[in-house]
């Protein structure tokens, strides 16, 4: 029993350390840009283009300020655009529209058509596209861009300003994180998972200990002696059939092109 309780104690201590690390912000792995903007060919004087008119002037001004702060942190230009263009009726068309706008205006922090991102939300078709390039593209996986787009589209119909604020913050946060920690799990789920694991471990240890105490030499030995029965299982043939599982393609799987990364969605 002493060994059992010692094992439980060691497990609980290790579990506490893991939970502490899981809930901690890994500041040492957060990327912060130190290079000044070095693109003189991009002539855009603003970053928010609300052609669909879903934002107030005050909200646009706040988003402009937020974008300016986040651009410095990630070393990438950030452009937000809303449209009402019925011709952008496929994800591919919206993707090409976003990428062409990026190239035509020579957007980029470090150079023309350099590092940055553009988000286009078409309120006529309800399609959205996030295009990334340069270091921003390199630091964001497909899962990251999907996550950013989904989180934005979840609330954009009810509150466009709140959704676009979330978009900009998530874009910066995900770009700054190390690839090792691009895991979007709530600390609550981490704690619950650790708690369940601890309970399962304790129950297993205690039940195992009780089992050992109740087994004696005579448990499996008959009074008159030992009798062994010979039992054999013979398998003549074994055959396993594998069937390929088909998966449906997502509307956001058209991906980036022409040196861009990206992800799309709808709301």
C-alpha positions in Angstrom: 0.0 0.0 0.0 2.9 2.4 0.7 4.1 2.0 -2.8 0.6 2.7 -4.1 0.3 6.0 -2.2 3.8 7.0 -3.2 2.9 6.4 -6.8 -0.3 8.5 -6.5 1.6 11.3 -4.8 4.3 11.4 -7.6 1.5 11.4 -10.3 -0.3 14.2 -8.6 2.8 16.3 -8.4 3.7 15.7 -12.1 0.0 16.5 -13.0 0.3 19.8 -11.2 3.4 20.7 -13.1 1.8 19.8 -16.4 -1.3 21.9 -15.6 0.8 24.8 -14.6 2.7 24.7 -17.9 -0.5 24.3 -19.9 -2.1 27.3 -18.3 1.0 29.5 -18.6 1.6 31.9 -21.5 4.8 30.8 -23.2 6.2 34.3 -23.5 9.6 33.0 -24.4 8.2 31.5 -27.6 6.2 34.6 -28.7 7.6 36.2 -31.8 7.7 40.0 -31.8 8.9 41.9 -34.9 11.8 44.3 -34.5 12.2 45.4 -38.2 10.7 48.8 -39.3 8.4 48.8 -42.3 10.4 48.9 -45.5 7.9 49.2 -48.3 7.6 52.6 -50.0 5.8 51.4 -53.1 2.5 50.6 -51.4 0.5 53.9 -51.5 -2.5 52.9 -49.4 -3.2 55.4 -46.7 -5.7 53.3 -44.8 -6.2 49.7 -43.9 -10.0 49.4 -43.5 -12.2 49.6 -46.6 -15.8 49.2 -45.7 -17.5 49.3 -49.1 -20.4 47.2 -47.7 -21.0 49.9 -45.1 -21.4 47.6 -42.1 -19.2 49.7 -39.8 -19.6 53.2 -38.3 -16.9 55.8 -38.8 -16.0 55.4 -35.2 -15.6 51.7 -35.5 -13.5 52.1 -38.7 -11.2 54.5 -36.8 -10.8 52.0 -33.9 -10.0 49.2 -36.3 -7.4 51.3 -38.1 -5.7 52.0 -34.8 -5.8 48.3 -33.7 -4.3 47.2 -37.1 -1.5 49.8 -36.8 -0.5 48.2 -33.4 -0.7 44.6 -34.6 1.2 45.3 -37.8 4.3 46.4 -35.8 4.1 43.3 -33.6 4.0 40.8 -36.5 5.9 42.6 -39.2 3.1 42.4 -41.7 0.5 44.6 -43.3 -3.1 43.9 -42.4 -5.9 45.0 -44.7 -9.6 44.5 -44.0 -12.2 44.9 -46.8 -15.9 44.5 -47.0 -17.7 44.4 -50.3 -21.2 43.9 -51.9 -20.2 42.2 -55.2 -22.6 39.6 -56.5 -20.0 38.5 -59.1 -17.8 37.0 -56.3 -20.1 34.0 -56.1 -17.5 31.3 -55.6 -14.7 30.9 -53.1 -12.1 30.8 -55.8 -13.3 34.1 -57.3 -13.1 35.8 -53.9 -9.7 34.3 -53.3 -8.4 35.6 -56.6 -10.0 39.0 -55.9 -8.2 39.3 -52.6 -4.8 38.2 -54.0 -5.0 40.5 -57.0 -5.9 43.4 -54.8 -2.9 42.6 -52.6 -0.6 42.5 -55.6 -2.0 45.5 -57.5 -1.5 47.7 -54.4 1.9 46.2 -53.6 0.9 45.5 -50.0 3.7 44.1 -47.7 5.6 45.2 -44.6 9.1 44.3 -45.8 8.7 44.8 -49.5 6.1 45.3 -52.2 3.9 42.2 -52.3 5.6 41.1 -49.1 4.6 40.0 -45.7 1.0 40.6 -44.6 -2.6 39.5 -44.8 -5.8 40.7 -46.4 -9.3 39.7 -45.3 -12.2 40.2 -47.7 -15.8 39.8 -46.6 -18.4 39.9 -49.3 -21.8 40.7 -47.8 -23.7 39.9 -51.0 -22.5 36.3 -51.3 -21.6 35.9 -47.6 -18.2 34.4 -48.6 -15.0 35.4 -46.8 -11.4 34.9 -47.6 -8.2 35.4 -45.6 -5.1 35.6 -47.8 -1.6 35.6 -46.3 1.9 36.1 -47.7 5.5 36.2 -46.6 6.4 35.6 -43.0 2.7 35.8 -42.0 2.0 32.9 -44.4 5.0 31.0 -43.1 3.9 31.3 -39.4 0.3 30.3 -40.0 -0.8 26.7 -40.8 -4.0 25.9 -42.7 -5.5 25.0 -39.3 -4.6 28.4 -37.9 -6.2 30.3 -40.8 -9.3 28.1 -40.7 -9.6 28.8 -37.0 -9.3 32.6 -37.5 -11.9 32.6 -40.3 -14.3 30.4 -38.4 -14.1 32.4 -35.2 -14.8 35.6 -37.2 -17.7 34.2 -39.1 -19.4 32.9 -36.0 -20.4 36.4 -34.9 -20.0 38.6 -37.9 -23.7 38.7 -38.7 -24.6 39.9 -35.3 -21.7 42.3 -34.7 -19.3 43.0 -37.6 -17.1 45.3 -35.5 -16.7 42.7 -32.8 -16.0 40.1 -35.4 -13.3 42.1 -37.2 -11.7 43.1 -33.9 -11.5 39.4 -33.1 -10.1 38.7 -36.5 -7.2 41.2 -36.1 -6.4 40.1 -32.6 -6.4 36.4 -33.6 -4.4 37.0 -36.7 -1.7 38.7 -34.6 -1.8 36.2 -31.8 -1.6 33.2 -34.0 1.3 34.7 -36.1 3.2 35.6 -32.9 3.0 32.1 -31.4 5.7 29.5 -32.0 4.6 26.6 -34.2 5.1 24.3 -31.2 2.2 26.0 -29.4 -0.3 26.5 -32.1 -2.9 24.6 -30.1 -6.2 26.3 -29.5 -7.4 24.5 -26.3 -9.3 26.2 -23.5 -7.5 26.0 -20.1 -10.8 24.7 -18.7 -10.6 21.6 -21.0 -7.0 21.1 -20.0 -7.9 21.2 -16.3 -10.9 18.8 -16.8 -8.8 16.4 -18.8 -6.1 16.4 -16.1 -8.7 15.9 -13.4 -10.3 12.9 -15.2 -6.8 11.4 -15.8 -6.0 11.8 -12.1 -9.2 10.2 -10.9 -8.7 7.3 -13.4 -5.2 6.8 -12.2 -6.1 6.8 -8.5 -9.0 4.3 -9.0 -6.8 2.0 -11.0 -4.0 2.1 -8.4 -6.4 1.5 -5.5 -8.3 -1.3 -7.3 -5.0 -3.0 -8.3 -3.8 -2.8 -4.7 -7.1 -4.4 -3.3 -6.8 -7.1 -5.9 -3.3 -8.0 -4.8 -4.4 -8.2 -1.2 -7.3 -10.6 -1.8 -5.4 -13.1 -3.9 -3.9 -15.9 -1.8 -2.0 -19.1 -2.7 -5.2 -21.2 -2.3 -7.4 -18.9 -4.4 -6.8 -20.8 -7.7 -5.9 -24.2 -6.1 -8.4 -26.9 -5.5 -8.5 -28.7 -2.1 -7.4 -32.1 -3.5 -4.7 -30.8 -5.7 -3.9 -29.0 -9.0 -5.7 -29.9 -12.2 -4.6 -28.4 -15.5 -6.8 -28.6 -18.5 -5.2 -28.4 -22.0 -7.1 -25.9 -24.2 -6.0 -24.9 -27.7 -7.5 -22.4 -30.1 -6.6 -23.2 -33.7 -7.1 -20.5 -36.4 -6.9 -21.9 -39.9 -7.3 -18.7 -41.9 -7.2 -15.0 -41.3 -8.4 -12.3 -43.8 -8.8 -8.6 -43.3 -10.6 -6.4 -45.7 -9.8 -2.6 -45.8 -12.1 -0.1 -47.4 -11.0 3.4 -48.3 -13.0 6.0 -46.4 -14.2 8.9 -48.6 -14.4 12.4 -47.1 -16.4 15.3 -48.3 -14.4 18.3 -49.5 -14.8 21.6 -47.6 -15.7 24.9 -49.3 -12.5 26.4 -47.7 -10.2 23.8 -49.3 -9.4 25.8 -52.5 -6.3 27.1 -50.7 -4.0 30.0 -51.6 -2.2 30.3 -54.9 0.5 32.3 -56.6 2.7 32.4 -53.5 -0.2 33.1 -51.1 -1.6 31.0 -48.3 -5.2 31.3 -47.1 -8.5 30.0 -46.0 -12.1 30.9 -46.7 -15.6 30.4 -45.2 -19.1 31.8 -45.2 -21.6 33.3 -42.9 
